[in-house]
């Protein structure tokens, strides 16, 4: 409000009500989780282009939730109504301009106080709480931070998204943390049953997905092989690589935007799918003797890996039978 009253007496403070993306007056203003304001079309187009919900001002990641800023919308509408028509020239007295600024401040305060009431129309635009079943599924397969995450990784969106940072994340070193490889494990492991989860990889040039046994070496550099307790598929800029013995190059006609991982603990199968069309990519066949955990590594860049869900899709017949091994 002090900034508002300290503007020039002959013009309204347009810079205080401009979107930092389009540099114009706000249109359908919304507020992000980091409390920055943008035009709704501007920020949604920016997120679609970046393929991640990151604030263009503070670079903070969010879940993509936007809150309609009705207070700011009211103020901008008033300012639009007071703009001088193009080509018209007239003088505005200091007294009338000061009166207009006081009116804007008064409306701003009234709308702000009204928005704090739980019965106000502002609360009607807030998203409803997620279904408890969905929350449980996301918690089950979400990443575990800080226990296992490499110090360069940043987790957000209820620990269901992971991205590489520019430096240490400040988390203390612990006995279960990866010190060399930029990996993080899911918070819950599996010691029986059939499980499936999907990860959104978008257009990321590199990443690693798979599972790791509980006792995997986390302190030194190791080969990503089943002998070392890792069953992993890696994406490089040129191809996909299954870290079996020997390693297998996988060439696909199209680049998957989503990867599905299927685990059958009793039969020792770990299968990877292009989850866009559920086409088969690779399968590991082994014997599990301890708890295994979903493993994630986002590679380089600011685009994150996103864990989508861990529900078996329909129909389940697309997955290999526990009594036979499909050709690889």
C-alpha positions, 0 to 999 in steps of 0.5 A: 500500500505504501508503494501504491501511495508513493507513485506519481500524482499524475499516473496510476502505478501500473508496474505494481499491477503488471504480469512479469511474464507478458509485462502487461496489466493482469488478465485473470490474475492468479497466485502461485503457491510461492505467492507470486502473481501472474496472468492465468494464461501466461503462467499456464502457457509457461508451465506447458512450455517448461514441462514443469510447474516452476515459478519464473521469478523465484524458480521454486517448484510447486504442485501446479495449483493456482489460486484466483486472486479476486482482490487483485482482479478488482483493483486492476478492473478499477485501474482499467476504468480510469485509464485515459482514452488514446488520443485524449489529452486532459489534466488530472488534478492532484486532489482528484488523483489522490482521491482515486488512490484512496478509493483503490486502497479502500476497495483493496482492504475491503475485498481482502478482509472479505476473502478471509471469511470461510463463507466468502466466494473466494474459497469456492475457487480453492481445489477440494482435498484429494481423495484419501485413496489417492493420497495413500497411493501417492504416499506408498510410492513417493520418494523418501527424503531425506533418508536416501536422496543424493545431496544434489536432488530436490524433492517436491510436490509431496515428494512425488517429483524429483529434480537435479539441483545446482548444488547440495540440498543441505540435508545431513549425510546419513547411513542410508543416503546415496553419496556417489550416484544421484539416486533416491529410493521410494519410501516403501519397499516390496517383499512380496506381491505384484506391483506397478507404477508409472513415471512421467519422464517427458522430454528429459534427455537422461534418467535412470529408473528401476528397483534396488535391493535394500542392502545396495551399496550407497557409499561408493561407485558401483555398476548398475547390475543385478549382481550389485542389487540394481535392476535398472533401465537408463535413458541416454541422449542416444538410446535406452540401456538395460543394465543387465549382464551383458548390458542391452541397447534398446532402440524405440521408434518413438520416445516414451513420455511415460515409463511403466515399471511392473514388479512380480516379486515371487516370479522375480520379474521386473518389466519396463513398458512405454506407458504411452501405448503399453508396448514392452521394452525390457524384462529382468528375470531374477530371484529376490531374497530381500526387500526391493525399493523403486529407484529414481534418478532424474539426470541433468536439467531442471525438468523433473521426474514425476511419479504418477501412480501405482495402480495396476492398469486394465486389462492386466493381461498385458503383463507377463504370466508368472508361469512364463517369460516373454521373449526379450 
